[in-house]
Amino acid sequence: MRWLWIAVVAAACGGAPAWIAEPSAAPIAGPPTFPRLPRAFAPTHVRAWLDLADGEWNLGRIEIAGVVAAPTSRIWLHAVALSIGGATATCGAAPAVRLRTSRARWPARDEPLELLALDADSPLPAGPCTLAIPFAPMTNSEPVGLFEARLGESRFLYTFMEPTYARRVFPMIDEPDVKVPWQLTLTVDAGDLAASNAPIVHEQVAGRFKDVEFAETAPLPSYLIAFAVGPFEVIDSATTASGVPIRVLAPPALVEGARPAAAVAADVDFFERWLGVPFPYPKLDVIVAPRGGPRWSAMENPGLVTIDSRMRGSAWATTMAHEVAHHWFGDLVTPAWWDDIWLNESFALWAGAKATGDARGFAATRLPAIPPATDAAHPEALDPEYFRGSRGAAVLAALERSIGPAAMQRAVHDYLTGHANGTVTTADFIAAVARASDRPAAGELTAELHTR
């Protein structure tokens, strides 16, 4: 299967193993204004195949189904350091048409922003359309995007996509409000374990290789898509009270210190009881990584949390409670843009402290919570306190004291269920608070969320 798949992709790109051609890096006239891409094309579903077997290259193919809003000859996607093959568009019942590819670049903080232009000879019609793009993903030496770790003779692959690293792995509109179902299939070495956001629905071994097909995910933004591949050990497993299977997996060399799965299941049980909202995903794997990055020690990928192996004891417990909380705050409901990232971080910090029984609480003073974004497209450039969320968590704690725990629970439940599998803004949470409590103090506190 693997070699047939490679031949099909290679044929689309018109070459042999070194086949995927680099698009032109020449400037493109009239590029879209950074940071948001124009939405001439709105994705509705993604299917992606990646060949990640150990070898000299990794290969990929992505099919992005969506809707063309009005006739257009150009569609923009994000793509950083990806080699792109022969892209096509199939619109309605018409035959597939070949698309030309080219790139635009702008200086960014630490790397060029690369956009991929897909151009048709004549306008694509309005209506349903599917883009098919062969590509080669970038494997990073640093723990961002798709990265590799070698432990002894063994090779492990991990992903970290937040905030804008998914575009190093897939050509896609890599923005948080593009929240659609994904379906992944990975080709890996036959002896490896592969995990992703969703459960495995089919595996097929062919000689040295194995195709692993995952179920379709709930709607997710690209920064929450995750997978891991390697000879992992299943350290422990457990099941939550509601029947969600939990596993902790690690490379054999990193087994020591991993937290038992039952403790993770207990966090899920707590949030299900307190929020009154079921765990939003069919399973949860916790994957131990040999190292985090400069901006992460764990990542809340739905159904596939990644955690740095250096986490131990109480730090592991606190971090896991935070990442489990994110499955509701950030995964089930996702900020529509990065300037509302506090809806992930502050909520998970505040809720995680409840799960761990942290007696310290948060400051009683009504701190101004969210500093204005200096560059909303690059949350890594924001005030670290903002990204960490402690100031926003203090405001949430003060709000809860003001309106009472019961009203706060009603507000949070309303906020989560009213926007499940969708995107949110601060205004959506303020509206939920208003519905749960008409006390003037609620308005005063929520008004502080975007003030210094």
N, C-alpha and C positions, 0 to 999 in steps of 0.2 A: 504493500500500500504506500509506503513512504516514497519509494522510487517512482512509482506511477505519479504520485502527487507532485514530486519535484519536476518530473518531465512536463506535466501539464502547466505548471507555473513557468517553467523555463520557456516552453513554447510560446506562452503569452508574452514573454519579454523578448523573445527572439534571440536567444543565446544559450550557451552551455554553462557549467557551474559558476563561472564568474559573471553570469548573465545579466543581472539586474543593472540597467543603465542609470547613471546619475542624470536627473533632469538638469536643465540649464539653470545656473545660479544668477543669470543676468537680471537686473532690476526689471520689474513689471510696471508698465504704465498704469497709473491710477490705482494703486493698492488700497485696500480697505484701511480705515483708520484704526490704529491700535487703541484699546486692547481687544475690542469685540469684533468677531467676524460678522460680515453681513449674512443674513439668513435667507439667501435665495433658495437654499435647500435645507429642509428641516428633517433630521434623522428621526425615524420611528422604531428602528430595530437594527441590531448589528449581529452578524455572524463572522467569526474570525477563526482561522486555522493558523497554527504556528508549529513549525518543525523545530524542536528544541533538543533533538538528540545530539550527543556529544560528537563534535566534528569540527570542520573548518568554517562552517557558516550556519546561520539560522535563517529560516525562510518563513514567509508569511503570506497570507491572502486574507483580505477583509471584504465583506459585502455589507454595504450600508444601505438599508432600505429607508426611503423617506419620501418627502413630498416637495416638488418644485413649486414654489409659490406663484411665480409668473414666468413666462418664457425667458430663458437666459442661456447665454453661450458660455458662461463661466461660473464655476463653483469653487469656493475657497475651503480648504481644510488646513489644519495644523499638521506639520510634520517636521521634526528636528532630526537631522542626521540619518534619515531613512532613505535607502535606495528604492526607487519606485519603478515598477514594471509597466506593462501595457494596460492602462486603466480603460474601463469601458463603462457606459451607462446604458441601462435598459429601461425605457420609459413606456409604461402602459403595455400594449400588445406589440409595439414596434420592435424590430430587431435591435440587437445591441449595436451601439456606435462607439467607435474608438475615440478616446479623449487624449489630447496633447497635454503634457505636464511641464510645468515650469515653476520657478520659485521666486519668492520675494524675501528680502532680508531687511531687518532694521536692527540697529544696535540696541541691545538690552543690557541688563545689569552685569551679567557674567557670561553671557553667550548670545549669539545672534538669534533673534526671533525668526524662525523660518515658517513661511506659509507656502502651501502647495496650491497652485492654480490648476484646475482641470478645465480645459477648453475644448468645446465642440465646434465643428465646422459650421453648424447651423444651430439656432436656439433649441435647447431642450424644451419640450412642451410642459406646460403646467400640469400638475397631477403626480401620481405615484411614479417613483423612479428608483432604481437600484444601481449604486455604484459598486463596481468590482475592481479591486486594486491589488495586484501582487506587489510585495515589498520585502525588504530585508530589515528586520528590527536591529536597533543598536544595543549591544551589550556593554554596559558601563562598568568601569573599574571602581567607581564610587557607588555607594549603596543608594542609588536613585534609578528610576525607570526600571529596566530589566538589568539585574546585576548578578554576577557569578561569585561564588565562594568555593575555594578549593580547600578541603580538609583532608590531609593525607592524600590518598589516591582517589578520593571521591569528589565529585563535582555537584554543587547545589546551585539552583537558580531561584531567585526571589524577585519580587517586584515591590516598588514603592513609587506611587504615581502622584501623590499630592505635593504641590498644587498643580504643576504644569509639566509633569514628567511622562504622562501617558502618551504625549505626542512624540516621545522618543521610541515608543514601542509600536504604536498604531498610527496610521494616517487617519485623522478623525477631527471633528469639531470638539476640541478639548476645553470645554467650558462647563461650569457646574450645572447650568440650567438645562443642558442637553442630557436629560435623564430618561434612558430608554432600556428595554430588555437587551441583554447580550447573551450570545451562545458561543462558547469556546470549544474547540477541539485541539488537543495537543498531541504531537508525535514525539515520543520520548524513548529513551533506551528501555528495553524490556524489563530490566531489573529495577527501574526507578519507580518511586511513588509520585504521582501527580495530584495536586489539590488545587482547587479554585474556589470561587465564591459559592458555586452551586454544587450539589451532589453529582457524582459520576453516574451516568445512565448506561454507558456501554464502554467496554474495553475490548480491543482486538489485538492479539500478539501476532506478529509476522516476523519470524526469525529474531534478529537482534533488536527489533523495534516494536513499539506498542502505540496504537492510537487510543487516546483517552477522550471520550466525548462527555461533556458536562451538560447538565440540564440548563434550560434557559433561566436566566436570573430574573428577579423582579426588576423594575426600572431602576437603573443606576447611572450616575455620571461616570465619565471615563476615569476620573481620579480615584474611584473606588473599585475599579476592576483589578483583580489580583490573581496570581497563581504562583505556585512553588513546585519545583521538580528536583528530585534527588533520591538517594537511598535513605530516606527518613525512617526512623523507628517510631512506632506508635507507643508513646510512653505510658499513656493512661487514657481511659475513656469513661464516660459517665452519661447519664441521661437526666434531663431536667424533669421536674414534676409534671410538666405538660408534654413530655415526650421528645424534646429536642435532643439529638445525639451530640455529645461534646467529645472532642479528641484533642490531646496535646501531642504534637509531633516534633521531633528534633533530630538533627544529625547524631549518630552514635557518640561522637566526641563531646556533645553538648547536653547530654541527658541530665547530668548532675545539676540540681538546683531548680529544675522545672517544677512548676506548681501542679498539684494534682488536678485532674479534670473535674473532680467533684466540687472543688472550690470555685471553679469557673461556672459550673452549673448552678451553684448556690447564688452567684451574682445574677444570673438570668432569672432564677426563681424570685429573687427580691424585686427586680424591676417589673416583672410581670404582675406581681401582687400590688406593688405601690402605684404603678402607672395605670393598671387596669387595661393594658394593651399587650396582646401576645407578642412573644419574640417574633420579629418579622420575617425570619428566614428559616429554611428547613433543617439547617445543621450549623454547627460552629466548630471549626478547627482552629487551634492555636499553633502557629508554626514558629519555632525558635530559630532565630537568625544569629550568625556568629558576631554580627555587629550592627549597630544602627548607623545613623548618619548625623551630620551636624545639626539637623533640625528635627530628628525623631529618635525615639527609643522604642516606640511601638506604633502600630497603625491599625485603625479600626475597620479595615476592609470587611464588608458584610460577609459573614460566614467563614472568613479566613483572616483572623487577627495575626499580625506579625509582631513579635516581641524580641528585643535584644537579649541575647543569652547572658549578658552581664547583670540583668535584673535578678535580685535575690530577695527572699524573705518579704518584709513589709513593702518594699518597693514593688515587687512583683504583684502583691495583693492590691495595692493602691492603683497601679497601672492597669491591671486587668479589669478592675471595677470601672475605671474610666473608659476603657476601650469597649467593654460590654455596653455601658450606657450609651456610647456613640451609636449603637445599632438602632436606637430610637432617635437620638439627637445627632443628626448628621447623615445617617444612612436612610432610615425610613422617611425622614423629612430632611431635605438638603437645602442649604442656603442658595438662593437664586444667583447670588454673586458673592465675590470674596469680601466685599465690605461688610457683609453680615456673618462673617465666620464665627463671631462670638456665639451665634446660635448653635454651633457645634461645640466649641471649646468651653465656654462658660457653663453651659448646661451640663456637659459631661462631667466637668469638675465638681459642680454643685451636687449633681445626682450621685456621682461616684463616692463622694464623702458620706452620703446617706447609707450607701451599701456597705461601706467599711466601718460604719459606726464611729466616724472621726468626731471626737468630742470637741475639737478645737473650734469647729464651725468657721464662719467667716466674719470679718469685721462688721460690727453693728452700725458703724457710720455709713452714711449713704454716699459711697464713693462714686465719682463719675466713672462710668464703666468702660466706654469704648472710645479710644482716641480716634480721630478721623483718619481715614486711609491716606497715606502719602502716595501710594501707587496701588490702587485696588487690583491691578492685574497681577501683582507680585506680592502675595501676602507674606512671603519670607522677608520683605523689606519693611514690614510694619513693626511698630513697637513690640518687642518680645512679650511684654505684659499683655498686650492685646491678643496675641496669638495664643498665649498660654491660657488666658481666660479668667485669671483670678479676680480681676476687678469686676468683670461681669458677674462672676459667681457671687461676689459680695453683694451686688445689687439684687440678685435673685433671692439670696438669703434674707435681705432686708425687706424685699417685697413680700416674701412668704410670712415674715413676722407681722407685716402690716395688715395683710388681708386675711391671714389665718391659713393653717395647713390645708384645711378642707377646700377652701376656695382656690388655693394654689394648685391642689391636685386636680380640681375641676378644670382650671384654666389649661394646665399642661395636657390633660387627657383630650380636651377639645382641640387644642393646637395640634396634637399628634394625629388624632383620628380624622380631623377635618382636612389634613394635608398629606395623608399617608401616601407614600410612593411618589410624592410631588416635591415641589420646591417652595421655599418660604422666604419671607422678609421679616424684619423686625416688626413692621406694621401688623403682620399676621399674628405675632405673639401678643402684641399690645391689644389687638382686638379680642383675642381669647381671654385676656385678663379682664377686659371691660365687661365681657359677657358673664364672667364668673363672679365679679365683685364690682359694685358701683361706688365703693368708698373713694373719696377724693384722693386719698393718699396713693392709691394705685396709679392714678394718672400722673401724680407728681413723680413717683419713682420711675415709672416707665419712660417718662420724658427725659430722664437723665441718661438713658442708654446711649445716646449719641452726643453727649456734651462732655466737656472737660471739667 
